[in-house]
């Protein structure tokens, strides 16, 4: 009876640690995807701003 209880406690402890490890791994994975998406959005915005600046500079240099 004593060994069954020890085995049950050990299995529950291993399950708890494994559950937390899976949770942290999942959070890390989702955070990495979020950061990559944010980087792409920033890059698109920077390209848009650069394009707008180039067009504004060209328009200011055109004599009308």
N, C-alpha and C positions, 0 to 999 in steps of 0.2 A: 504494500500500500504506500509506503514511504517513497519508493522509487517512482511509482506512477505520478505522485504529486510533484516530485522534482522534475520529471520529464515534462509534465504539463506546464510547469512554471518556465522551464527552459524554452519550450516551443512557443509559448506566449511571448516571452522576451525576444526571441529571434524574430517572430512575426512583427512585433512592435518596431524593432530596429529596422527590419526590412521595409516595413510600411513607410516609416519616416524617410528612409533612403530613397525609395521610389518617389515620394512626394517632392523631396528636394531636387531630385533629378528632373522631374517633370517641370517644376518651376524654373529650373535653369534652362531647360530646352525652350520653354515658352518665352522667357525673357530674352534669350538669344535671338529668337525669331522676331520679337518685337523690336529689338535694337537694330537688326538688319533692315527691317521695314522702315524704321525711322531714318536710318542712314540714306536709304534710297529716296525717301521723301525730301530730305534736306538737299541731296544732290540734284534732284529735279528742280527744286526751288532755286538753288544757286544758278543752275543753267538758265532758268527763266529770267532771273534778275540780270545775269550777264547779257543775255540776248536783248533785253529791254534797254540796258545801258548802251550797248553797241548801236542799236537803232536810234536812240536819242542822240548819241554823238554824231552819227551820220546825218541826221536831220539838222543838227545845229551847224554842221559844216557846209550844208547845201545852201548856196546863195539863192534866195527866192525873190 
